[in-house]
Amino acid sequence: MQQIRRMRGGAQGHLMLGADGKLWVVKFQNNPQHVRVLANEMLATRLAAAAGLTVPETAVVEVSEWLIRHTPELEVNLGREKVRCRAGLQFGARHMGGVVESKAGPGVVLDYLPVEQLAEIRNLEEFCGALALDKWTANANGRQAVFLRRARERRYRACFIDQGYCFHAGEWRFDDSPLRGVYPRNEVYAHVSGWESFEPWLTRMETMDDAVVWRAAESIPPEWYGENGIAGDMGELEALVERLLRRRGRIRELIVEFGRSTREPFPKWVEMGRRLAI
């Protein structure tokens, strides 16, 4: 219904007011990264939610030609030129920034915490679940999170955002690298002492019903994997999902590769010395 402001980030999303009265971060089909970033956001975020991770609510958001025509700020900067945002169906994630309202009053959301507070967040263990998700989906970007604190609460809770570079952004391939898809600060992994640290999220992903994954994929508009607003080939999406389902058995192997990396992220995991058991 209304554009509020441009958001930071390579996809050049916009904070917008929906007809439901809620604030949404909207990423447009003709964003500078790739139209498939929208499909990746929807699929990976809904898989994360199915596994029990803390992620924003997602929705398909319709932005009208009228609103774009009457809102000069709704444009995409392509470097040497600027173009209008494309009307139609866009990806929306419930806004997790600024002030959080609750019955007890306003709270806050931050995108950075000092080390002392980072180690005390309420759901620190979920970073292990997010790591499993990012390895499963071959996230080519670093793990991103924001930190929420409700009124009268002392400790923050992490919310995992920005899944656009899962499946290697627009390329829909699985390039595995130990240092991709990980949070930049080792403090969030310092508590890991074995596979139990990754539960229940790891097992939920490994045993996730195929139907859950297919339902998440079926919610993606065909325009999000086509070109110039034209519906894409559903066969490509089906091939992506089939490969994703087969990869569930590799998640532990990929976590081990990260554990063996130069980051040395799991100092408390002493099983088998430097060799982590799968």
Backbone bond lengths (Angstrom), bond angles and torsions (degrees), N, CA, C in turn:
res aa  C-N    CA-C-N  psi(-1)  N-CA   C-N-CA  omega(-1)  CA-C   N-CA-C  phi
1 M - - - 1.458 - - 1.517 112.30 -
2 Q 1.360 116.69 -28.42 1.467 119.61 -175.68 1.522 110.03 -158.26
3 Q 1.336 115.98 138.24 1.453 121.14 173.14 1.519 108.88 -86.47
4 I 1.349 116.86 132.94 1.467 121.01 -179.55 1.526 110.62 -98.97
5 R 1.327 116.69 -55.16 1.474 120.97 179.06 1.515 109.22 -166.66
6 R 1.325 114.65 162.19 1.454 120.85 175.09 1.526 109.33 -77.49
7 M 1.324 116.74 143.13 1.454 122.32 178.05 1.524 109.94 -96.14
8 R 1.322 116.04 159.94 1.454 120.47 173.61 1.521 109.43 -73.57
9 G 1.339 116.21 160.32 1.459 119.91 175.23 1.514 112.58 118.36
10 G 1.330 114.81 156.82 1.452 120.93 -175.32 1.506 114.60 -66.71
11 A 1.323 118.69 -25.48 1.468 121.11 179.87 1.526 112.43 -79.15
12 Q 1.336 117.49 -9.19 1.467 123.29 177.90 1.532 111.69 53.40
13 G 1.328 114.94 49.81 1.446 120.00 176.83 1.519 112.23 -70.22
14 H 1.321 115.37 168.01 1.462 121.55 179.81 1.524 109.67 -127.41
15 L 1.330 115.12 141.11 1.455 120.71 171.10 1.522 107.04 -81.39
16 M 1.350 116.40 125.25 1.453 120.15 -174.05 1.523 110.62 -136.74
17 L 1.314 115.11 152.17 1.460 122.30 176.41 1.513 108.98 -93.52
18 G 1.346 116.20 123.45 1.450 120.20 -179.56 1.515 112.59 -88.22
19 A 1.322 115.66 167.54 1.462 120.90 177.67 1.524 111.56 -64.77
20 D 1.339 116.70 -16.43 1.467 120.91 177.52 1.521 112.37 -84.21
21 G 1.339 116.84 1.32 1.455 120.96 -179.98 1.517 113.92 82.22
22 K 1.337 117.92 3.97 1.458 122.20 -179.23 1.522 110.87 -101.56
23 L 1.334 115.64 159.29 1.459 121.46 177.45 1.528 109.30 -92.95
24 W 1.326 115.45 134.52 1.456 122.23 -178.50 1.525 109.88 -128.68
25 V 1.324 116.13 140.56 1.464 120.99 168.75 1.522 105.98 -89.85
26 V 1.324 116.57 116.64 1.460 122.13 -172.27 1.526 109.68 -110.20
27 K 1.333 115.91 126.65 1.459 122.29 173.96 1.517 107.99 -107.80
28 F 1.344 115.23 131.91 1.465 120.99 -172.24 1.525 111.76 -94.76
29 Q 1.330 114.00 155.95 1.459 120.06 -177.68 1.532 112.45 -57.44
30 N 1.318 117.87 -39.09 1.465 120.38 -177.28 1.522 112.05 -97.17
31 N 1.338 115.80 38.24 1.468 120.02 175.26 1.526 109.34 -66.76
32 P 1.353 118.77 160.79 1.468 121.36 -175.15 1.525 114.46 -68.80
33 Q 1.331 118.57 -14.73 1.461 120.27 -177.01 1.518 111.26 -83.78
34 H 1.303 117.84 -62.94 1.470 122.20 177.10 1.523 107.33 175.21
35 V 1.321 116.29 148.86 1.461 119.43 178.57 1.527 110.86 -62.21
36 R 1.332 118.02 -31.43 1.458 120.30 -177.99 1.524 112.95 -68.72
37 V 1.316 117.34 -13.94 1.459 120.12 174.57 1.531 109.89 -56.83
38 L 1.333 116.59 -35.44 1.464 120.25 178.08 1.528 110.79 -65.19
39 A 1.323 116.35 -44.07 1.460 120.39 179.01 1.529 110.41 -63.68
40 N 1.327 116.18 -41.07 1.462 120.22 179.58 1.523 111.49 -62.61
41 E 1.323 115.73 -42.39 1.462 120.52 179.36 1.530 110.13 -59.61
42 M 1.314 115.91 -47.03 1.460 119.49 -176.84 1.521 111.06 -65.69
43 L 1.330 117.31 -48.86 1.455 120.91 -175.60 1.524 111.33 -66.08
44 A 1.326 117.75 -52.36 1.465 120.48 -175.45 1.525 112.13 -67.77
45 T 1.329 117.78 -37.87 1.462 119.67 -179.70 1.527 110.83 -67.61
46 R 1.307 117.25 -38.42 1.468 119.31 179.22 1.524 111.71 -72.31
47 L 1.326 117.83 -31.50 1.466 119.74 173.48 1.522 110.10 -67.28
48 A 1.336 116.39 -39.99 1.468 120.35 177.40 1.523 110.45 -60.91
49 A 1.329 116.63 -43.29 1.462 120.25 179.20 1.524 110.79 -64.23
50 A 1.335 117.19 -39.38 1.457 120.84 179.01 1.520 111.77 -64.15
51 A 1.342 116.15 -29.93 1.469 120.68 178.09 1.520 112.33 -83.64
52 G 1.335 117.67 -6.18 1.457 121.15 176.91 1.501 115.11 94.81
53 L 1.327 117.68 14.08 1.462 120.43 177.95 1.528 110.64 -81.63
54 T 1.326 115.90 154.43 1.460 121.85 179.17 1.519 109.12 -82.67
55 V 1.319 116.73 106.69 1.461 123.25 -179.25 1.527 108.69 -136.51
56 P 1.338 117.46 162.07 1.469 118.77 178.52 1.523 111.78 -69.64
57 E 1.314 115.36 155.64 1.463 120.66 169.37 1.522 108.43 -64.94
58 T 1.327 117.42 141.83 1.460 121.37 -179.59 1.521 110.38 -119.01
59 A 1.338 115.96 156.55 1.460 120.54 179.54 1.518 109.66 -159.90
60 V 1.320 115.21 155.84 1.461 121.45 168.09 1.523 106.56 -84.22
61 V 1.320 116.16 124.08 1.464 122.24 -173.74 1.530 109.41 -114.69
62 E 1.306 116.54 127.12 1.464 119.98 177.68 1.530 109.84 -94.87
63 V 1.319 115.54 125.53 1.469 121.60 176.81 1.523 107.06 -115.97
64 S 1.307 116.46 123.21 1.461 121.06 -172.32 1.527 112.25 -80.12
65 E 1.325 114.44 157.01 1.473 121.05 175.08 1.529 109.81 -62.04
66 W 1.326 116.44 -35.86 1.472 120.79 -179.43 1.520 110.30 -61.73
67 L 1.329 117.09 -46.85 1.462 120.60 -178.36 1.525 110.75 -63.74
68 I 1.306 117.22 -41.35 1.471 120.19 179.37 1.520 110.35 -65.86
69 R 1.302 116.98 -42.30 1.464 121.17 -179.05 1.523 111.40 -63.93
70 H 1.331 117.46 -31.36 1.462 121.16 -176.92 1.531 112.91 -100.83
71 T 1.319 117.58 10.66 1.468 121.13 178.74 1.518 108.74 -128.37
72 P 1.339 118.64 94.65 1.472 121.08 -176.58 1.522 113.52 -56.31
73 E 1.346 117.75 -28.08 1.467 120.39 -176.62 1.527 112.69 -71.83
74 L 1.325 117.96 -16.14 1.461 120.41 -178.26 1.528 109.97 -82.49
75 E 1.322 114.65 77.80 1.443 122.23 179.63 1.521 109.65 -141.47
76 V 1.320 115.64 162.52 1.454 122.71 -179.12 1.517 108.58 -115.92
77 N 1.326 116.14 127.97 1.466 121.69 179.45 1.519 108.80 -90.29
78 L 1.316 116.89 112.54 1.459 122.09 -178.98 1.527 112.31 -102.04
79 G 1.316 116.73 18.99 1.457 121.04 179.44 1.512 111.77 96.73
80 R 1.317 117.02 -82.04 1.454 120.65 -179.25 1.523 112.82 -85.83
81 E 1.299 116.77 -12.06 1.460 119.53 179.75 1.525 110.37 -147.72
82 K 1.312 114.76 162.43 1.446 122.20 175.11 1.521 108.26 -121.97
83 V 1.325 114.99 137.71 1.465 120.03 178.86 1.514 108.81 -126.79
84 R 1.313 115.81 158.54 1.448 120.74 179.08 1.529 109.60 -71.22
85 C 1.318 116.49 146.17 1.457 120.15 172.84 1.525 109.22 -60.66
86 R 1.321 116.12 145.76 1.458 120.63 -178.85 1.523 109.82 -80.47
87 A 1.306 116.82 132.67 1.462 121.13 177.22 1.521 109.81 -73.06
88 G 1.322 115.83 161.11 1.449 120.34 177.00 1.510 112.54 122.03
89 L 1.320 116.25 -150.22 1.458 122.19 -175.37 1.520 110.59 -87.83
90 Q 1.343 116.05 124.51 1.459 122.95 -177.95 1.524 109.41 -122.67
91 F 1.335 115.63 167.74 1.461 120.43 176.16 1.528 109.85 -88.55
92 G 1.328 115.97 134.44 1.454 120.73 177.08 1.510 112.12 -126.63
93 A 1.326 116.85 137.49 1.460 123.24 173.23 1.522 107.48 -124.48
94 R 1.323 116.53 134.57 1.459 119.50 178.92 1.519 109.79 -55.04
95 H 1.323 115.27 134.56 1.462 121.44 -176.18 1.518 110.92 -65.22
96 M 1.342 116.44 128.40 1.460 122.22 -177.92 1.525 111.43 -114.62
97 G 1.318 118.43 13.52 1.457 120.53 -177.27 1.509 112.70 -110.03
98 G 1.333 115.99 167.12 1.458 121.41 176.54 1.501 112.22 78.41
99 V 1.328 116.51 -127.76 1.464 122.48 -175.70 1.518 110.07 -101.48
100 V 1.304 116.71 136.08 1.463 122.72 176.76 1.518 108.17 -105.53
101 E 1.306 116.48 123.47 1.453 120.31 178.59 1.529 110.38 -90.73
102 S 1.318 117.11 140.31 1.455 122.37 174.28 1.521 108.25 -145.71
103 K 1.322 117.08 172.92 1.460 120.43 -179.91 1.522 111.24 -62.23
104 A 1.322 115.98 -26.56 1.460 119.63 -179.53 1.525 112.63 -85.88
105 G 1.341 116.77 -4.16 1.450 120.04 -178.90 1.516 111.42 120.68
106 P 1.329 117.84 -177.10 1.458 121.10 -176.11 1.519 112.29 -72.82
107 G 1.322 115.07 148.97 1.456 122.24 172.81 1.518 108.81 -121.79
108 V 1.336 116.78 -165.61 1.462 119.93 -178.27 1.521 109.77 -136.11
109 V 1.339 115.02 158.93 1.457 122.84 174.82 1.514 108.07 -133.08
110 L 1.333 116.94 131.43 1.459 122.91 -179.35 1.522 109.49 -123.93
111 D 1.337 116.26 154.02 1.460 118.84 174.90 1.527 112.12 -102.97
112 Y 1.330 116.76 5.54 1.466 120.48 177.89 1.530 108.85 -150.70
113 L 1.329 115.12 140.03 1.455 120.84 173.66 1.527 109.28 -130.86
114 P 1.334 118.28 142.84 1.468 120.25 173.43 1.519 110.40 -65.24
115 V 1.329 116.35 161.74 1.464 121.91 -174.36 1.518 111.40 -54.82
116 E 1.317 118.06 -41.36 1.459 121.15 -175.82 1.531 111.07 -60.25
117 Q 1.322 117.23 -41.95 1.458 120.66 -179.58 1.522 111.89 -80.62
118 L 1.322 116.73 -31.59 1.457 120.39 -179.32 1.521 110.93 -60.06
119 A 1.313 116.53 -40.08 1.466 120.98 -178.57 1.530 112.47 -71.39
120 E 1.339 117.18 -10.92 1.463 120.50 -175.89 1.525 113.41 -112.30
121 I 1.325 118.45 10.11 1.461 118.52 -178.43 1.530 109.99 -65.06
122 R 1.311 115.87 152.78 1.466 122.15 -170.23 1.531 112.76 -65.34
123 N 1.322 117.74 -33.58 1.463 120.73 -176.46 1.528 111.16 -120.24
124 L 1.312 116.32 44.37 1.468 121.15 -178.74 1.531 111.19 -52.99
125 E 1.321 116.90 -37.24 1.467 120.83 -176.85 1.523 111.99 -61.87
126 E 1.329 117.65 -23.49 1.466 120.09 -178.20 1.518 113.16 -65.91
127 F 1.337 117.52 -19.10 1.462 118.75 176.04 1.524 110.49 -61.24
128 C 1.324 117.23 -28.88 1.469 120.41 175.51 1.522 110.05 -69.08
129 G 1.312 117.15 -40.00 1.454 120.25 176.02 1.520 111.71 -64.75
130 A 1.336 116.54 -39.98 1.464 120.31 177.68 1.524 110.56 -64.97
131 L 1.327 116.78 -36.02 1.468 120.36 176.98 1.526 110.14 -62.82
132 A 1.331 116.97 -43.80 1.459 120.42 177.91 1.525 110.82 -60.69
133 L 1.338 117.23 -41.85 1.462 120.92 178.39 1.520 110.77 -62.11
134 D 1.337 116.92 -46.29 1.455 120.76 -176.19 1.523 111.90 -66.92
135 K 1.336 117.43 -33.07 1.456 119.87 176.18 1.524 110.30 -72.42
136 W 1.326 116.95 -39.19 1.467 121.16 178.27 1.525 110.63 -61.29
137 T 1.329 116.96 -44.29 1.463 121.76 -174.56 1.525 113.35 -94.55
138 A 1.335 117.17 4.67 1.467 122.09 178.59 1.522 111.56 53.52
139 N 1.306 115.80 52.07 1.462 121.07 178.26 1.526 109.23 -62.62
140 A 1.327 116.66 119.77 1.462 121.46 -177.50 1.517 112.51 -86.23
141 N 1.321 117.11 0.06 1.463 121.64 -178.84 1.520 108.90 -113.37
142 G 1.327 116.97 170.67 1.454 120.66 173.23 1.517 110.31 -73.39
143 R 1.316 116.73 150.74 1.460 121.13 177.61 1.522 110.39 -66.82
144 Q 1.313 116.97 132.03 1.456 122.42 179.28 1.528 110.16 -115.38
145 A 1.318 114.78 144.53 1.464 120.70 179.21 1.515 109.15 -149.66
146 V 1.329 115.65 153.16 1.459 121.64 168.54 1.515 107.27 -118.81
147 F 1.322 116.37 164.03 1.460 121.12 -172.38 1.521 109.72 -124.61
148 L 1.339 115.13 122.20 1.454 121.87 -174.90 1.523 110.43 -108.09
149 R 1.313 115.08 142.23 1.465 120.17 172.87 1.517 108.72 -138.77
150 R 1.308 115.46 118.88 1.457 121.02 178.86 1.530 110.01 -75.62
151 A 1.328 114.63 164.05 1.461 119.72 177.23 1.528 110.09 -58.28
152 R 1.309 116.54 139.61 1.469 125.35 178.09 1.524 113.02 72.07
153 E 1.310 117.71 4.72 1.465 120.73 174.83 1.522 109.27 -96.90
154 R 1.317 115.68 145.38 1.465 119.75 179.78 1.516 111.95 -94.37
155 R 1.320 116.64 -33.11 1.454 121.19 -174.15 1.529 111.27 -105.34
156 Y 1.335 114.97 149.72 1.458 121.78 179.32 1.527 111.05 -87.98
157 R 1.307 115.15 161.05 1.468 123.07 173.84 1.528 108.01 -122.87
158 A 1.320 117.23 136.10 1.462 121.05 179.40 1.525 110.34 -81.92
159 C 1.328 116.04 141.49 1.451 123.01 172.96 1.526 106.71 -125.87
160 F 1.320 117.02 128.02 1.464 121.29 -171.51 1.526 110.09 -93.87
161 I 1.325 115.34 120.84 1.462 121.77 -172.45 1.530 110.39 -122.72
162 D 1.320 115.19 167.20 1.463 124.42 169.57 1.525 112.53 64.35
163 Q 1.309 115.24 80.47 1.466 122.00 176.91 1.531 112.21 -102.12
164 G 1.317 117.98 19.09 1.466 122.12 -173.20 1.511 115.19 -63.10
165 Y 1.344 117.05 -28.09 1.467 119.60 -177.40 1.522 112.61 -97.09
166 C 1.313 117.98 11.06 1.460 119.18 167.25 1.526 107.82 -63.21
167 F 1.313 117.05 151.32 1.470 123.50 -177.84 1.532 111.43 61.09
168 H 1.337 115.12 25.79 1.473 122.36 178.20 1.523 111.67 59.86
169 A 1.330 115.28 48.35 1.468 122.82 175.49 1.527 111.05 56.31
170 G 1.334 117.60 -121.68 1.454 120.85 -174.73 1.512 115.24 -80.95
171 E 1.326 117.07 -4.94 1.466 119.29 -173.22 1.523 113.40 -89.36
172 W 1.303 116.81 -16.68 1.471 121.99 177.78 1.527 111.19 48.75
173 R 1.312 114.25 57.36 1.449 120.15 174.43 1.522 108.30 -136.35
174 F 1.314 117.06 166.18 1.452 122.25 -176.94 1.531 109.24 -114.93
175 D 1.327 115.69 91.15 1.467 121.63 175.65 1.519 107.56 -99.62
176 D 1.304 116.83 113.14 1.455 120.74 -175.73 1.524 110.78 -95.70
177 S 1.330 114.86 130.23 1.454 122.01 177.56 1.523 107.76 -142.25
178 P 1.340 118.51 134.00 1.472 120.53 -174.96 1.518 114.53 -54.60
179 L 1.331 118.32 -34.52 1.456 120.94 -172.67 1.522 113.41 -100.06
180 R 1.320 117.07 9.16 1.461 119.84 174.00 1.529 109.53 -94.79
181 G 1.324 115.07 151.28 1.460 119.93 177.08 1.517 113.06 67.90
182 V 1.322 117.44 33.22 1.466 121.08 179.76 1.527 109.27 -127.40
183 Y 1.318 115.58 153.35 1.463 119.93 178.10 1.532 108.93 -73.40
184 P 1.328 118.64 141.83 1.468 120.24 -172.64 1.522 115.53 -69.93
185 R 1.331 118.64 -11.41 1.472 120.06 -175.68 1.537 109.71 -117.74
186 N 1.320 115.63 124.55 1.466 121.24 -175.81 1.524 113.67 -65.35
187 E 1.314 118.06 -18.57 1.468 120.16 -176.15 1.528 112.36 -56.46
188 V 1.331 117.57 -29.86 1.463 119.35 -177.36 1.530 112.20 -74.65
189 Y 1.328 117.09 -12.45 1.465 121.10 179.07 1.534 112.52 -109.98
190 A 1.308 117.26 -0.69 1.470 120.45 -172.91 1.521 113.26 -63.25
191 H 1.328 118.55 -23.36 1.460 121.63 -177.61 1.518 113.25 -82.80
192 V 1.332 118.32 -10.40 1.464 121.65 -173.64 1.522 110.39 -64.31
193 S 1.334 115.80 125.55 1.469 120.30 -179.96 1.526 112.37 -123.70
194 G 1.329 117.58 -3.54 1.459 121.29 -179.78 1.510 109.79 167.27
195 W 1.335 115.95 -173.28 1.458 119.40 -177.18 1.516 112.87 -62.88
196 E 1.315 117.87 -24.58 1.468 119.86 179.09 1.529 111.71 -62.40
197 S 1.322 116.86 -23.66 1.469 120.37 179.62 1.521 112.22 -68.83
198 F 1.328 116.91 -17.16 1.462 121.08 -177.82 1.532 112.46 -98.11
199 E 1.317 115.43 4.47 1.463 119.40 -178.31 1.527 111.36 -97.20
200 P 1.348 115.73 149.14 1.469 128.81 9.36 1.527 114.88 -91.19
201 W 1.334 117.59 0.42 1.459 120.53 -169.13 1.521 112.77 -66.73
202 L 1.324 117.19 -40.39 1.463 120.09 -177.89 1.527 111.44 -61.53
203 T 1.308 116.75 -49.34 1.465 119.38 180.00 1.520 111.23 -64.78
204 R 1.321 117.77 -36.22 1.461 120.01 178.12 1.526 111.08 -61.46
205 M 1.343 117.16 -37.41 1.466 119.87 177.77 1.524 111.19 -72.35
206 E 1.313 116.44 -43.00 1.461 120.38 -178.16 1.531 112.09 -64.19
207 T 1.315 116.95 -30.54 1.470 121.19 -176.22 1.531 112.47 -110.44
208 M 1.316 117.74 11.25 1.465 120.91 -177.10 1.524 110.27 -59.14
209 D 1.302 115.99 131.93 1.457 121.57 179.45 1.530 109.63 -60.03
210 D 1.321 116.00 135.38 1.465 119.78 178.67 1.522 111.35 -53.69
211 A 1.324 116.50 -36.62 1.467 120.50 -176.57 1.526 111.55 -62.58
212 V 1.324 117.17 -32.86 1.469 120.84 178.78 1.528 109.84 -65.24
213 V 1.314 116.37 -43.00 1.469 120.64 179.98 1.526 110.16 -67.18
214 W 1.321 116.76 -43.53 1.464 119.56 179.96 1.528 111.53 -64.56
215 R 1.333 117.43 -38.59 1.475 119.43 178.24 1.516 111.11 -62.87
216 A 1.334 117.16 -39.77 1.458 120.33 177.94 1.525 110.67 -62.24
217 A 1.330 116.66 -39.22 1.463 120.40 179.92 1.525 111.62 -71.18
218 E 1.319 116.36 -37.13 1.468 120.05 -178.12 1.523 112.55 -67.36
219 S 1.332 117.53 -16.93 1.466 120.70 179.22 1.528 111.99 -80.10
220 I 1.329 117.38 -3.25 1.468 121.67 -176.15 1.530 110.04 -87.82
221 P 1.326 118.98 122.72 1.466 120.74 177.19 1.529 110.85 -62.61
222 P 1.327 118.64 138.20 1.473 121.35 -179.25 1.524 113.64 -57.96
223 E 1.344 117.68 -24.82 1.465 120.57 178.67 1.527 111.93 -63.48
224 W 1.333 116.79 -21.72 1.463 120.42 -175.92 1.516 113.14 -80.30
225 Y 1.323 117.92 -6.46 1.464 118.69 173.12 1.530 110.66 -132.26
226 G 1.346 115.48 25.62 1.455 121.72 174.04 1.524 109.87 -108.98
227 E 1.316 116.51 -147.68 1.458 122.02 179.31 1.517 109.85 -138.24
228 N 1.344 115.29 136.18 1.463 121.90 174.82 1.523 112.95 53.12
229 G 1.337 115.33 39.93 1.442 119.61 176.50 1.514 114.84 81.19
230 I 1.337 117.86 2.60 1.464 122.28 179.90 1.523 108.49 -94.81
231 A 1.323 117.01 139.90 1.457 121.95 -177.68 1.525 111.66 -57.47
232 G 1.320 116.03 139.05 1.447 121.54 -179.74 1.519 111.92 -88.83
233 D 1.313 114.78 -179.44 1.457 122.22 -179.93 1.523 109.35 -81.27
234 M 1.328 116.33 114.61 1.456 119.95 -178.96 1.524 111.56 -61.73
235 G 1.316 117.20 -25.01 1.454 120.45 178.18 1.519 112.20 -60.17
236 E 1.330 117.44 -32.73 1.467 120.61 178.60 1.521 110.53 -68.62
237 L 1.328 116.74 -40.25 1.459 120.03 177.12 1.522 110.43 -66.24
238 E 1.309 116.86 -41.66 1.457 119.91 179.08 1.525 111.16 -62.40
239 A 1.322 117.12 -39.64 1.467 120.81 178.42 1.520 110.67 -64.26
240 L 1.340 116.90 -38.83 1.465 120.83 177.86 1.525 110.24 -62.24
241 V 1.312 117.11 -46.42 1.466 120.83 -178.70 1.521 110.85 -64.16
242 E 1.312 117.69 -41.33 1.469 120.71 179.60 1.526 111.03 -61.71
243 R 1.327 117.05 -41.14 1.465 120.08 177.29 1.519 110.53 -67.26
244 L 1.322 116.36 -38.15 1.460 120.65 179.24 1.529 110.59 -62.71
245 L 1.311 116.46 -42.20 1.461 120.05 179.23 1.530 111.22 -63.69
246 R 1.310 117.29 -39.95 1.463 120.24 179.68 1.522 112.00 -67.15
247 R 1.336 117.86 -27.58 1.458 122.24 -175.88 1.527 113.72 -76.16
248 R 1.312 118.40 -10.13 1.460 119.60 -177.40 1.527 111.74 -56.19
249 G 1.318 116.28 -31.13 1.455 119.75 -179.36 1.514 114.37 -77.27
250 R 1.325 117.61 -4.13 1.467 121.10 -178.41 1.528 112.93 -104.55
251 I 1.314 118.21 -3.65 1.463 119.74 -173.23 1.524 111.08 -58.64
252 R 1.325 118.06 -44.99 1.467 120.47 -178.10 1.523 111.15 -64.72
253 E 1.304 116.19 -41.30 1.467 119.87 177.91 1.524 111.10 -57.97
254 L 1.314 117.04 -42.92 1.465 121.35 -178.45 1.522 111.41 -70.28
255 I 1.329 117.91 -34.07 1.462 120.88 175.23 1.526 110.12 -65.46
256 V 1.321 116.84 -40.71 1.465 121.13 178.19 1.529 110.55 -60.70
257 E 1.335 116.78 -41.52 1.467 119.91 179.10 1.528 110.71 -60.17
258 F 1.317 116.32 -39.68 1.463 119.12 175.97 1.524 110.10 -65.63
259 G 1.334 116.65 -42.21 1.459 120.10 179.47 1.511 113.33 -61.09
260 R 1.314 117.65 -30.03 1.464 122.23 -179.99 1.517 113.12 -87.61
261 S 1.323 117.00 -4.23 1.460 121.04 -174.52 1.526 112.04 -72.57
262 T 1.322 115.63 173.42 1.465 121.60 179.92 1.519 112.61 -64.91
263 R 1.328 117.28 -16.34 1.469 119.80 177.09 1.523 111.53 -67.08
264 E 1.359 117.46 -27.87 1.464 122.90 -175.05 1.535 110.35 45.03
265 P 1.333 116.53 63.14 1.471 120.44 -170.69 1.524 115.27 -78.27
266 F 1.357 117.96 -16.97 1.462 120.34 -172.74 1.537 111.35 -117.31
267 P 1.311 118.78 70.94 1.469 120.30 -175.42 1.522 114.43 -64.61
268 K 1.337 118.54 -20.55 1.464 120.93 -178.84 1.528 112.65 -92.85
269 W 1.316 117.16 -4.28 1.458 120.54 -179.50 1.529 108.26 -88.93
270 V 1.310 116.44 93.29 1.464 121.32 -171.23 1.526 112.37 -101.44
271 E 1.317 118.47 -2.14 1.451 121.02 -178.08 1.527 110.90 -56.91
272 M 1.312 116.19 127.28 1.458 123.88 179.27 1.530 111.92 62.32
273 G 1.315 117.44 28.94 1.452 121.26 179.35 1.513 110.66 64.89
274 R 1.333 116.63 -124.19 1.462 120.31 179.89 1.511 111.80 -83.12
275 R 1.335 118.10 -6.84 1.463 119.84 179.38 1.529 108.20 -96.21
276 L 1.301 116.05 116.05 1.455 119.73 -179.55 1.524 109.40 -86.96
277 A 1.295 115.85 130.74 1.466 120.24 -177.19 1.517 110.57 -80.75
278 I 1.336 115.84 135.37 1.456 121.43 176.90 1.529 108.32 -88.54
